[in-house]
Amino acid sequence: MARLLLLFAKTGLRFNSRWNTKSEHSEGGVFVWDLSKSDMKPKRVEINNYPTDMSQVDFHGLSCWTDNKTDEIYIFIVNQNETSSSVDVFIFDEEDLSLYYMITYQDPLFNVLKDIVAVNKQSFFITNYLYCRGTVVSKIEMLLMLRWGSVLFYDGETTSVVHDGLLMPNGIHKSPDNRYLYLAHTGLREVLIYRLSQNGTLSLRQRFPTYSLLGYITVDENGNIWAGSQPKGVNFIMHLGDPTVDSPSQVLRLKIEEGHILDITEPFVDDGRLISGSSVALYAKNKLLIGSAATKTIVLSSEIIAVRGKVKSEEFRRHLMYRSNR
């Protein structure tokens, strides 16, 4: 299940963190796409010196930060399961496409983590999607629509709550100039934009309704937001329980200018037969990658001019370059 696609602008690679659903088809780990090549099949990235048993890994959000002085690339990955919540940090080796484990961060404020965005090699923002960790109590929290979610900031020494009272905050990202922070406020079907200060404090700048359940968000080279989304929440819940039940998928593009959303378009929509339960989308170099929330399916499109309008499913199929098996 794709949880997050991330662009390595330096190498032209796309990274994806996948959640181990513990089904017979699940493949927990990290995978890489080199979209400059004709072979669109993702490759598994080897993880070295990792102290955690991979069978116990549930990777969710992923972020990277590059040290401009040393050119080292740090990868931050949310590892969230039923018993623990943590952030694992690795260094990426571009030569052999491997990750080398560095450190794990844990904190009492880490409840049910979802996504992360790195600020430097020791600091990051992270979303607490829910407060309750257990399967039953977390479902109750969601059904009662309790606003117990939050955004946290770790400054290298301590963790603080920078925005609480949120309903299922999900994807988080920052603008290319590091001036603004973007949050998918999934429970209220909106995107929040904050002005970001150097000490990590946030000031809310804009609330923008999306009328859809956004998952993870990415930012393209022009600074615009792309998001995989589910337009029908009930169908999505049914799909999570039974992946054979189709759930409509949607990709939204939000045009950003000076930290303000000017426009929203729907470049892609599908009834669920091509891809169900989309949770993330990334657009780069005329290629659109879409990841699903429960079925491992990844769809890649080439030479698709979707930013100018909606693309029908049958047209998208003609541009299909890769699709993984469920």
Secondary structure, DSSP 8 states (H G I E B T S, - for coil): -EEEEEEETTTTEEEEEE----STT---EEEEEETTSS----EE-EEES--S-GGG--EEEEEEEE-TTT--EEEEEEEE-SS-EEEEEEEEETTTTEEEEEEEE--TT--EEEEEEESSSS-EEEEEEES--SHHHHHHHHHTT---EEEEEE-SS-EEEEEEEESSEEEEEE-TTSSEEEEEEGGGTEEEEEEE-TTS-EEEEEEEE-SSEEEEEEE-TTS-EEEEEES-HHHHHHHHH-TTS---EEEEEEEEETTEEEEEEEEEEE-SSS--SEEEEEEETTEEEEEESSS--EEEEES--GGGS-B-HHHHHHTEEEE---
